[in-house]
Amino acid sequence: MDELAENTCIICGEPKSEGIHIVSEFICDACEAEMVHTDVQEAKYHFFIHRMRQIWVEKNA
Ligand SMILES: [Zn+2]
């Protein structure tokens, strides 16, 4: 098992190899693609914001 090859997505919690890093956290391609559409899905938008805040709180605590 190569732990460097996969990152655990903070949104869906699944190990993925393709995605983006935000503040040392990882978001997979699928969730990133969903984030593009969150402007029309307010509930999901707030969910993502909540997750981002959690990251910032953890990183800046
Ligand atoms: Zn994901």
N, CA, C, O and the ligand as a Tripos MOL2 file, in Angstrom:
@<TRIPOS>MOLECULE
protein
  245   243    62     0     0
PROTEIN
NO_CHARGES

@<TRIPOS>ATOM
      1 N           0.8470   -1.2080    0.0000 N.3       1 MET1
      2 CA          0.0000    0.0000    0.0000 C.3       1 MET1
      3 C           0.8750    1.2480    0.0000 C.2       1 MET1
      4 O           1.6980    1.4340    0.8970 O.2       1 MET1
      5 N           0.7010    2.0870   -0.9870 N.am      2 ASP2
      6 CA          1.4780    3.3180   -1.0740 C.3       2 ASP2
      7 C           0.6330    4.4870   -0.5860 C.2       2 ASP2
      8 O          -0.2290    4.9830   -1.3120 O.2       2 ASP2
      9 N           0.8740    4.9170    0.6190 N.am      3 GLU3
     10 CA          0.0380    5.9620    1.2150 C.3       3 GLU3
     11 C           0.1960    7.3010    0.5120 C.2       3 GLU3
     12 O          -0.7030    8.1390    0.5710 O.2       3 GLU3
     13 N           1.3250    7.5110   -0.1500 N.am      4 LEU4
     14 CA          1.5560    8.7750   -0.8420 C.3       4 LEU4
     15 C           0.7430    8.8760   -2.1230 C.2       4 LEU4
     16 O           0.5140    9.9740   -2.6310 O.2       4 LEU4
     17 N           0.3080    7.7420   -2.6450 N.am      5 ALA5
     18 CA         -0.3980    7.7310   -3.9200 C.3       5 ALA5
     19 C          -1.8570    8.1500   -3.7670 C.2       5 ALA5
     20 O          -2.4910    8.5730   -4.7330 O.2       5 ALA5
     21 N          -2.3900    8.0300   -2.5430 N.am      6 GLU6
     22 CA         -3.7910    8.3470   -2.3600 C.3       6 GLU6
     23 C          -3.9710    9.3540   -1.2430 C.2       6 GLU6
     24 O          -3.2370    9.3580   -0.2550 O.2       6 GLU6
     25 N          -4.9660   10.2080   -1.4240 N.am      7 ASN7
     26 CA         -5.3390   11.1700   -0.3930 C.3       7 ASN7
     27 C          -6.7800   10.9010   -0.0080 C.2       7 ASN7
     28 O          -7.5870   10.4790   -0.8370 O.2       7 ASN7
     29 N          -7.0990   11.1460    1.2560 N.am      8 THR8
     30 CA         -8.4750   10.9790    1.6890 C.3       8 THR8
     31 C          -9.2160   12.2930    1.5260 C.2       8 THR8
     32 O          -8.8550   13.3000    2.1360 O.2       8 THR8
     33 N         -10.2400   12.2790    0.7080 N.am      9 CYS9
     34 CA        -11.0350   13.4750    0.4500 C.3       9 CYS9
     35 C         -11.7700   13.8960    1.7170 C.2       9 CYS9
     36 O         -12.4050   13.0690    2.3710 O.2       9 CYS9
     37 N         -11.6860   15.1960    2.0710 N.am     10 ILE10
     38 CA        -12.3390   15.6820    3.2890 C.3      10 ILE10
     39 C         -13.8400   15.8130    3.1150 C.2      10 ILE10
     40 O         -14.5680   15.9220    4.1020 O.2      10 ILE10
     41 N         -14.3180   15.8050    1.8750 N.am     11 ILE11
     42 CA        -15.7510   15.9650    1.6270 C.3      11 ILE11
     43 C         -16.4560   14.6200    1.6390 C.2      11 ILE11
     44 O         -17.3980   14.4200    2.4070 O.2      11 ILE11
     45 N         -16.0100   13.6960    0.7960 N.am     12 CYS12
     46 CA        -16.6650   12.3980    0.7070 C.3      12 CYS12
     47 C         -15.9820   11.3400    1.5590 C.2      12 CYS12
     48 O         -16.5440   10.2700    1.7930 O.2      12 CYS12
     49 N         -14.7490   11.6410    2.0330 N.am     13 GLY13
     50 CA        -14.0620   10.7140    2.9190 C.3      13 GLY13
     51 C         -13.4640    9.5100    2.2200 C.2      13 GLY13
     52 O         -13.0360    8.5550    2.8680 O.2      13 GLY13
     53 N         -13.4340    9.5560    0.8900 N.am     14 GLU14
     54 CA        -12.9260    8.4130    0.1450 C.3      14 GLU14
     55 C         -11.4840    8.6520   -0.2940 C.2      14 GLU14
     56 O         -11.1000    9.7850   -0.5850 O.2      14 GLU14
     57 N         -10.6890    7.5850   -0.3420 N.am     15 PRO15
     58 CA         -9.3140    7.7250   -0.8270 C.3      15 PRO15
     59 C          -9.2810    7.8700   -2.3330 C.2      15 PRO15
     60 O          -9.7640    7.0050   -3.0640 O.2      15 PRO15
     61 N          -8.7020    8.9830   -2.7970 N.am     16 LYS16
     62 CA         -8.6210    9.2510   -4.2350 C.3      16 LYS16
     63 C          -7.2070    9.7040   -4.5770 C.2      16 LYS16
     64 O          -6.4930   10.2550   -3.7390 O.2      16 LYS16
     65 N          -6.8200    9.4600   -5.8260 N.am     17 SER17
     66 CA         -5.4850    9.8860   -6.2500 C.3      17 SER17
     67 C          -5.5360   11.1980   -7.0270 C.2      17 SER17
     68 O          -4.5290   11.8970   -7.1390 O.2      17 SER17
     69 N          -6.7400   11.5390   -7.5770 N.am     18 GLU18
     70 CA         -6.8830   12.7550   -8.3590 C.3      18 GLU18
     71 C          -7.6980   13.7790   -7.5860 C.2      18 GLU18
     72 O          -8.7820   13.4800   -7.0850 O.2      18 GLU18
     73 N          -7.1520   15.0090   -7.4950 N.am     19 GLY19
     74 CA         -7.8990   16.0460   -6.7980 C.3      19 GLY19
     75 C          -7.0290   17.2480   -6.5190 C.2      19 GLY19
     76 O          -5.9340   17.3760   -7.0660 O.2      19 GLY19
     77 N          -7.5280   18.1410   -5.6530 N.am     20 ILE20
     78 CA         -6.7940   19.3650   -5.3330 C.3      20 ILE20
     79 C          -6.5140   19.4200   -3.8450 C.2      20 ILE20
     80 O          -7.1980   18.7760   -3.0500 O.2      20 ILE20
     81 N          -5.4930   20.2010   -3.4680 N.am     21 HIS21
     82 CA         -5.1530   20.3980   -2.0660 C.3      21 HIS21
     83 C          -5.5010   21.8260   -1.6600 C.2      21 HIS21
     84 O          -5.1560   22.7860   -2.3480 O.2      21 HIS21
     85 N          -6.1990   21.9440   -0.5190 N.am     22 ILE22
     86 CA         -6.5270   23.2470    0.0310 C.3      22 ILE22
     87 C          -6.0980   23.2500    1.4930 C.2      22 ILE22
     88 O          -6.6020   22.4700    2.3020 O.2      22 ILE22
     89 N          -5.1640   24.1360    1.8180 N.am     23 VAL23
     90 CA         -4.6550   24.2290    3.1870 C.3      23 VAL23
     91 C          -4.2270   22.8540    3.6920 C.2      23 VAL23
     92 O          -4.5590   22.4560    4.8080 O.2      23 VAL23
     93 N          -3.4880   22.1430    2.8560 N.am     24 SER24
     94 CA         -2.9460   20.8280    3.1820 C.3      24 SER24
     95 C          -4.0160   19.7470    3.2900 C.2      24 SER24
     96 O          -3.7030   18.5940    3.5860 O.2      24 SER24
     97 N          -5.2740   20.1080    3.0530 N.am     25 GLU25
     98 CA         -6.3280   19.1060    2.9900 C.3      25 GLU25
     99 C          -6.6100   18.7840    1.5370 C.2      25 GLU25
    100 O          -6.2220   19.5290    0.6370 O.2      25 GLU25
    101 N          -7.2900   17.6650    1.3120 N.am     26 PHE26
    102 CA         -7.4810   17.1730   -0.0480 C.3      26 PHE26
    103 C          -8.9520   17.0920   -0.4140 C.2      26 PHE26
    104 O          -9.7770   16.6320    0.3760 O.2      26 PHE26
    105 N          -9.2730   17.5440   -1.6210 N.am     27 ILE27
    106 CA        -10.6260   17.4080   -2.1550 C.3      27 ILE27
    107 C         -10.5170   16.7130   -3.5020 C.2      27 ILE27
    108 O          -9.7800   17.1620   -4.3790 O.2      27 ILE27
    109 N         -11.2540   15.6130   -3.6690 N.am     28 CYS28
    110 CA        -11.1300   14.8310   -4.8860 C.3      28 CYS28
    111 C         -11.7940   15.5340   -6.0760 C.2      28 CYS28
    112 O         -12.5800   16.4660   -5.9110 O.2      28 CYS28
    113 N         -11.4560   15.0640   -7.2620 N.am     29 ASP29
    114 CA        -11.9900   15.6660   -8.4870 C.3      29 ASP29
    115 C         -13.5160   15.7030   -8.4980 C.2      29 ASP29
    116 O         -14.1200   16.6950   -8.9050 O.2      29 ASP29
    117 N         -14.1290   14.6130   -8.0470 N.am     30 ALA30
    118 CA        -15.5900   14.5310   -8.0670 C.3      30 ALA30
    119 C         -16.2150   15.6040   -7.1770 C.2      30 ALA30
    120 O         -17.1790   16.2610   -7.5700 O.2      30 ALA30
    121 N         -15.6600   15.7770   -5.9770 N.am     31 CYS31
    122 CA        -16.2060   16.7810   -5.0560 C.3      31 CYS31
    123 C         -15.8790   18.1880   -5.5220 C.2      31 CYS31
    124 O         -16.6800   19.1060   -5.3500 O.2      31 CYS31
    125 N         -14.6980   18.3610   -6.1140 N.am     32 GLU32
    126 CA        -14.3500   19.6680   -6.6510 C.3      32 GLU32
    127 C         -15.3280   20.0480   -7.7540 C.2      32 GLU32
    128 O         -15.7750   21.1930   -7.8340 O.2      32 GLU32
    129 N         -15.6580   19.0710   -8.6090 N.am     33 ALA33
    130 CA        -16.6200   19.3070   -9.6800 C.3      33 ALA33
    131 C         -17.9770   19.6900   -9.1010 C.2      33 ALA33
    132 O         -18.6750   20.5390   -9.6540 O.2      33 ALA33
    133 N         -18.3510   19.0580   -7.9790 N.am     34 GLU34
    134 CA        -19.6180   19.4080   -7.3360 C.3      34 GLU34
    135 C         -19.5860   20.8270   -6.8030 C.2      34 GLU34
    136 O         -20.5860   21.5440   -6.8540 O.2      34 GLU34
    137 N         -18.4260   21.2300   -6.2880 N.am     35 MET35
    138 CA        -18.3070   22.5720   -5.7240 C.3      35 MET35
    139 C         -18.5540   23.6400   -6.7820 C.2      35 MET35
    140 O         -19.0220   24.7350   -6.4710 O.2      35 MET35
    141 N         -18.2410   23.3200   -8.0240 N.am     36 VAL36
    142 CA        -18.4740   24.2680   -9.1230 C.3      36 VAL36
    143 C         -19.9610   24.5700   -9.2560 C.2      36 VAL36
    144 O         -20.3570   25.6570   -9.6770 O.2      36 VAL36
    145 N         -20.7820   23.5760   -8.8840 N.am     37 HIS37
    146 CA        -22.2280   23.7200   -9.0670 C.3      37 HIS37
    147 C         -22.9500   24.1200   -7.7800 C.2      37 HIS37
    148 O         -24.1760   24.2240   -7.7580 O.2      37 HIS37
    149 N         -22.1820   24.3460   -6.7060 N.am     38 THR38
    150 CA        -22.8200   24.6040   -5.4170 C.3      38 THR38
    151 C         -23.5460   25.9350   -5.3670 C.2      38 THR38
    152 O         -24.3600   26.1590   -4.4710 O.2      38 THR38
    153 N         -23.2650   26.8310   -6.3210 N.am     39 ASP39
    154 CA        -23.9550   28.1150   -6.3020 C.3      39 ASP39
    155 C         -25.4490   27.9590   -6.5280 C.2      39 ASP39
    156 O         -26.2250   28.8460   -6.1730 O.2      39 ASP39
    157 N         -25.8580   26.8540   -7.1100 N.am     40 VAL40
    158 CA        -27.2800   26.6010   -7.3040 C.3      40 VAL40
    159 C         -27.8040   25.5520   -6.3270 C.2      40 VAL40
    160 O         -28.9690   25.1590   -6.3930 O.2      40 VAL40
    161 N         -26.9430   25.1050   -5.4290 N.am     41 GLN41
    162 CA        -27.3580   24.1210   -4.4210 C.3      41 GLN41
    163 C         -26.9520   24.6410   -3.0420 C.2      41 GLN41
    164 O         -25.9010   24.2850   -2.5090 O.2      41 GLN41
    165 N         -27.8010   25.4830   -2.4860 N.am     42 GLU42
    166 CA        -27.4260   26.2220   -1.2900 C.3      42 GLU42
    167 C         -27.0730   25.3160   -0.1120 C.2      42 GLU42
    168 O         -26.1370   25.5940    0.6370 O.2      42 GLU42
    169 N         -27.8140   24.2510    0.0400 N.am     43 ALA43
    170 CA        -27.5390   23.3460    1.1540 C.3      43 ALA43
    171 C         -26.1270   22.7910    1.0650 C.2      43 ALA43
    172 O         -25.3880   22.7650    2.0500 O.2      43 ALA43
    173 N         -25.7670   22.3480   -0.1300 N.am     44 LYS44
    174 CA        -24.4230   21.8050   -0.3050 C.3      44 LYS44
    175 C         -23.3740   22.8890   -0.1510 C.2      44 LYS44
    176 O         -22.2920   22.6450    0.3820 O.2      44 LYS44
    177 N         -23.6950   24.0850   -0.6180 N.am     45 TYR45
    178 CA        -22.7680   25.2040   -0.4750 C.3      45 TYR45
    179 C         -22.4380   25.4300    0.9970 C.2      45 TYR45
    180 O         -21.2740   25.5800    1.3700 O.2      45 TYR45
    181 N         -23.4730   25.4510    1.8200 N.am     46 HIS46
    182 CA        -23.2490   25.6660    3.2460 C.3      46 HIS46
    183 C         -22.4880   24.5060    3.8670 C.2      46 HIS46
    184 O         -21.6900   24.6930    4.7860 O.2      46 HIS46
    185 N         -22.7410   23.3120    3.3580 N.am     47 PHE47
    186 CA        -21.9970   22.1480    3.8400 C.3      47 PHE47
    187 C         -20.5130   22.3160    3.5430 C.2      47 PHE47
    188 O         -19.6700   22.0620    4.4030 O.2      47 PHE47
    189 N         -20.1980   22.7410    2.3370 N.am     48 PHE48
    190 CA        -18.7950   22.9180    1.9740 C.3      48 PHE48
    191 C         -18.1600   24.0210    2.8210 C.2      48 PHE48
    192 O         -17.0330   23.8700    3.2930 O.2      48 PHE48
    193 N         -18.8710   25.1140    3.0120 N.am     49 ILE49
    194 CA        -18.3460   26.2040    3.8300 C.3      49 ILE49
    195 C         -18.0620   25.7170    5.2460 C.2      49 ILE49
    196 O         -17.0340   26.0520    5.8350 O.2      49 ILE49
    197 N         -18.9740   24.9320    5.7760 N.am     50 HIS50
    198 CA        -18.7970   24.3740    7.1130 C.3      50 HIS50
    199 C         -17.5290   23.5360    7.1700 C.2      50 HIS50
    200 O         -16.7500   23.6450    8.1170 O.2      50 HIS50
    201 N         -17.3220   22.7060    6.1670 N.am     51 ARG51
    202 CA        -16.1250   21.8640    6.1440 C.3      51 ARG51
    203 C         -14.8600   22.7260    6.0370 C.2      51 ARG51
    204 O         -13.8550   22.4380    6.6860 O.2      51 ARG51
    205 N         -14.9100   23.7730    5.2240 N.am     52 MET52
    206 CA        -13.7600   24.6550    5.0740 C.3      52 MET52
    207 C         -13.4370   25.3500    6.3970 C.2      52 MET52
    208 O         -12.2710   25.5090    6.7580 O.2      52 MET52
    209 N         -14.4910   25.7620    7.1170 N.am     53 ARG53
    210 CA        -14.2790   26.4160    8.4030 C.3      53 ARG53
    211 C         -13.6150   25.4520    9.3670 C.2      53 ARG53
    212 O         -12.7170   25.8410   10.1140 O.2      53 ARG53
    213 N         -14.0450   24.1970    9.3590 N.am     54 GLN54
    214 CA        -13.4390   23.1840   10.2350 C.3      54 GLN54
    215 C         -11.9500   23.0840    9.9630 C.2      54 GLN54
    216 O         -11.1460   22.9980   10.8920 O.2      54 GLN54
    217 N         -11.5800   23.0960    8.6820 N.am     55 ILE55
    218 CA        -10.1750   23.0070    8.3130 C.3      55 ILE55
    219 C          -9.4140   24.1920    8.8700 C.2      55 ILE55
    220 O          -8.3510   24.0270    9.4680 O.2      55 ILE55
    221 N          -9.9570   25.3950    8.6770 N.am     56 TRP56
    222 CA         -9.2600   26.6030    9.1300 C.3      56 TRP56
    223 C          -9.1300   26.6140   10.6420 C.2      56 TRP56
    224 O          -8.0910   27.0010   11.1770 O.2      56 TRP56
    225 N         -10.1830   26.1890   11.3370 N.am     57 VAL57
    226 CA        -10.1260   26.1530   12.8040 C.3      57 VAL57
    227 C          -9.0350   25.1960   13.2480 C.2      57 VAL57
    228 O          -8.2550   25.5040   14.1500 O.2      57 VAL57
    229 N          -8.9820   24.0150   12.6010 N.am     58 GLU58
    230 CA         -7.9780   23.0260   12.9750 C.3      58 GLU58
    231 C          -6.5680   23.5600   12.6880 C.2      58 GLU58
    232 O          -5.6550   23.3860   13.4940 O.2      58 GLU58
    233 N          -6.4050   24.2090   11.5340 N.am     59 LYS59
    234 CA         -5.0700   24.6550   11.1350 C.3      59 LYS59
    235 C          -4.6080   25.8710   11.9360 C.2      59 LYS59
    236 O          -3.4080   26.0760   12.1180 O.2      59 LYS59
    237 N          -5.5460   26.6660   12.4090 N.am     60 ASN60
    238 CA         -5.1670   27.9060   13.0900 C.3      60 ASN60
    239 C          -5.3700   27.8500   14.5990 C.2      60 ASN60
    240 O          -5.1690   28.8440   15.2960 O.2      60 ASN60
    241 N          -5.7630   26.7010   15.0930 N.am     61 ALA61
    242 CA         -5.9940   26.5730   16.5480 C.3      61 ALA61
    243 C          -4.6670   26.7170   17.3100 C.2      61 ALA61
    244 O          -4.6490   26.6390   18.5390 O.2      61 ALA61
    245 ZN        -14.5010   13.6000   -2.5940 Zn       62 ZN62
@<TRIPOS>BOND
     1     1     2 1
     2     2     3 1
     3     3     4 2
     4     3     5 am
     5     5     6 1
     6     6     7 1
     7     7     8 2
     8     7     9 am
     9     9    10 1
    10    10    11 1
    11    11    12 2
    12    11    13 am
    13    13    14 1
    14    14    15 1
    15    15    16 2
    16    15    17 am
    17    17    18 1
    18    18    19 1
    19    19    20 2
    20    19    21 am
    21    21    22 1
    22    22    23 1
    23    23    24 2
    24    23    25 am
    25    25    26 1
    26    26    27 1
    27    27    28 2
    28    27    29 am
    29    29    30 1
    30    30    31 1
    31    31    32 2
    32    31    33 am
    33    33    34 1
    34    34    35 1
    35    35    36 2
    36    35    37 am
    37    37    38 1
    38    38    39 1
    39    39    40 2
    40    39    41 am
    41    41    42 1
    42    42    43 1
    43    43    44 2
    44    43    45 am
    45    45    46 1
    46    46    47 1
    47    47    48 2
    48    47    49 am
    49    49    50 1
    50    50    51 1
    51    51    52 2
    52    51    53 am
    53    53    54 1
    54    54    55 1
    55    55    56 2
    56    55    57 am
    57    57    58 1
    58    58    59 1
    59    59    60 2
    60    59    61 am
    61    61    62 1
    62    62    63 1
    63    63    64 2
    64    63    65 am
    65    65    66 1
    66    66    67 1
    67    67    68 2
    68    67    69 am
    69    69    70 1
    70    70    71 1
    71    71    72 2
    72    71    73 am
    73    73    74 1
    74    74    75 1
    75    75    76 2
    76    75    77 am
    77    77    78 1
    78    78    79 1
    79    79    80 2
    80    79    81 am
    81    81    82 1
    82    82    83 1
    83    83    84 2
    84    83    85 am
    85    85    86 1
    86    86    87 1
    87    87    88 2
    88    87    89 am
    89    89    90 1
    90    90    91 1
    91    91    92 2
    92    91    93 am
    93    93    94 1
    94    94    95 1
    95    95    96 2
    96    95    97 am
    97    97    98 1
    98    98    99 1
    99    99   100 2
   100    99   101 am
   101   101   102 1
   102   102   103 1
   103   103   104 2
   104   103   105 am
   105   105   106 1
   106   106   107 1
   107   107   108 2
   108   107   109 am
   109   109   110 1
   110   110   111 1
   111   111   112 2
   112   111   113 am
   113   113   114 1
   114   114   115 1
   115   115   116 2
   116   115   117 am
   117   117   118 1
   118   118   119 1
   119   119   120 2
   120   119   121 am
   121   121   122 1
   122   122   123 1
   123   123   124 2
   124   123   125 am
   125   125   126 1
   126   126   127 1
   127   127   128 2
   128   127   129 am
   129   129   130 1
   130   130   131 1
   131   131   132 2
   132   131   133 am
   133   133   134 1
   134   134   135 1
   135   135   136 2
   136   135   137 am
   137   137   138 1
   138   138   139 1
   139   139   140 2
   140   139   141 am
   141   141   142 1
   142   142   143 1
   143   143   144 2
   144   143   145 am
   145   145   146 1
   146   146   147 1
   147   147   148 2
   148   147   149 am
   149   149   150 1
   150   150   151 1
   151   151   152 2
   152   151   153 am
   153   153   154 1
   154   154   155 1
   155   155   156 2
   156   155   157 am
   157   157   158 1
   158   158   159 1
   159   159   160 2
   160   159   161 am
   161   161   162 1
   162   162   163 1
   163   163   164 2
   164   163   165 am
   165   165   166 1
   166   166   167 1
   167   167   168 2
   168   167   169 am
   169   169   170 1
   170   170   171 1
   171   171   172 2
   172   171   173 am
   173   173   174 1
   174   174   175 1
   175   175   176 2
   176   175   177 am
   177   177   178 1
   178   178   179 1
   179   179   180 2
   180   179   181 am
   181   181   182 1
   182   182   183 1
   183   183   184 2
   184   183   185 am
   185   185   186 1
   186   186   187 1
   187   187   188 2
   188   187   189 am
   189   189   190 1
   190   190   191 1
   191   191   192 2
   192   191   193 am
   193   193   194 1
   194   194   195 1
   195   195   196 2
   196   195   197 am
   197   197   198 1
   198   198   199 1
   199   199   200 2
   200   199   201 am
   201   201   202 1
   202   202   203 1
   203   203   204 2
   204   203   205 am
   205   205   206 1
   206   206   207 1
   207   207   208 2
   208   207   209 am
   209   209   210 1
   210   210   211 1
   211   211   212 2
   212   211   213 am
   213   213   214 1
   214   214   215 1
   215   215   216 2
   216   215   217 am
   217   217   218 1
   218   218   219 1
   219   219   220 2
   220   219   221 am
   221   221   222 1
   222   222   223 1
   223   223   224 2
   224   223   225 am
   225   225   226 1
   226   226   227 1
   227   227   228 2
   228   227   229 am
   229   229   230 1
   230   230   231 1
   231   231   232 2
   232   231   233 am
   233   233   234 1
   234   234   235 1
   235   235   236 2
   236   235   237 am
   237   237   238 1
   238   238   239 1
   239   239   240 2
   240   239   241 am
   241   241   242 1
   242   242   243 1
   243   243   244 2
@<TRIPOS>SUBSTRUCTURE
     1 MET1         2 RESIDUE 1 A MET
     2 ASP2         6 RESIDUE 1 A ASP
     3 GLU3        10 RESIDUE 1 A GLU
     4 LEU4        14 RESIDUE 1 A LEU
     5 ALA5        18 RESIDUE 1 A ALA
     6 GLU6        22 RESIDUE 1 A GLU
     7 ASN7        26 RESIDUE 1 A ASN
     8 THR8        30 RESIDUE 1 A THR
     9 CYS9        34 RESIDUE 1 A CYS
    10 ILE10       38 RESIDUE 1 A ILE
    11 ILE11       42 RESIDUE 1 A ILE
    12 CYS12       46 RESIDUE 1 A CYS
    13 GLY13       50 RESIDUE 1 A GLY
    14 GLU14       54 RESIDUE 1 A GLU
    15 PRO15       58 RESIDUE 1 A PRO
    16 LYS16       62 RESIDUE 1 A LYS
    17 SER17       66 RESIDUE 1 A SER
    18 GLU18       70 RESIDUE 1 A GLU
    19 GLY19       74 RESIDUE 1 A GLY
    20 ILE20       78 RESIDUE 1 A ILE
    21 HIS21       82 RESIDUE 1 A HIS
    22 ILE22       86 RESIDUE 1 A ILE
    23 VAL23       90 RESIDUE 1 A VAL
    24 SER24       94 RESIDUE 1 A SER
    25 GLU25       98 RESIDUE 1 A GLU
    26 PHE26      102 RESIDUE 1 A PHE
    27 ILE27      106 RESIDUE 1 A ILE
    28 CYS28      110 RESIDUE 1 A CYS
    29 ASP29      114 RESIDUE 1 A ASP
    30 ALA30      118 RESIDUE 1 A ALA
    31 CYS31      122 RESIDUE 1 A CYS
    32 GLU32      126 RESIDUE 1 A GLU
    33 ALA33      130 RESIDUE 1 A ALA
    34 GLU34      134 RESIDUE 1 A GLU
    35 MET35      138 RESIDUE 1 A MET
    36 VAL36      142 RESIDUE 1 A VAL
    37 HIS37      146 RESIDUE 1 A HIS
    38 THR38      150 RESIDUE 1 A THR
    39 ASP39      154 RESIDUE 1 A ASP
    40 VAL40      158 RESIDUE 1 A VAL
    41 GLN41      162 RESIDUE 1 A GLN
    42 GLU42      166 RESIDUE 1 A GLU
    43 ALA43      170 RESIDUE 1 A ALA
    44 LYS44      174 RESIDUE 1 A LYS
    45 TYR45      178 RESIDUE 1 A TYR
    46 HIS46      182 RESIDUE 1 A HIS
    47 PHE47      186 RESIDUE 1 A PHE
    48 PHE48      190 RESIDUE 1 A PHE
    49 ILE49      194 RESIDUE 1 A ILE
    50 HIS50      198 RESIDUE 1 A HIS
    51 ARG51      202 RESIDUE 1 A ARG
    52 MET52      206 RESIDUE 1 A MET
    53 ARG53      210 RESIDUE 1 A ARG
    54 GLN54      214 RESIDUE 1 A GLN
    55 ILE55      218 RESIDUE 1 A ILE
    56 TRP56      222 RESIDUE 1 A TRP
    57 VAL57      226 RESIDUE 1 A VAL
    58 GLU58      230 RESIDUE 1 A GLU
    59 LYS59      234 RESIDUE 1 A LYS
    60 ASN60      238 RESIDUE 1 A ASN
    61 ALA61      242 RESIDUE 1 A ALA
    62 ZN62       245 GROUP 0 **** ****
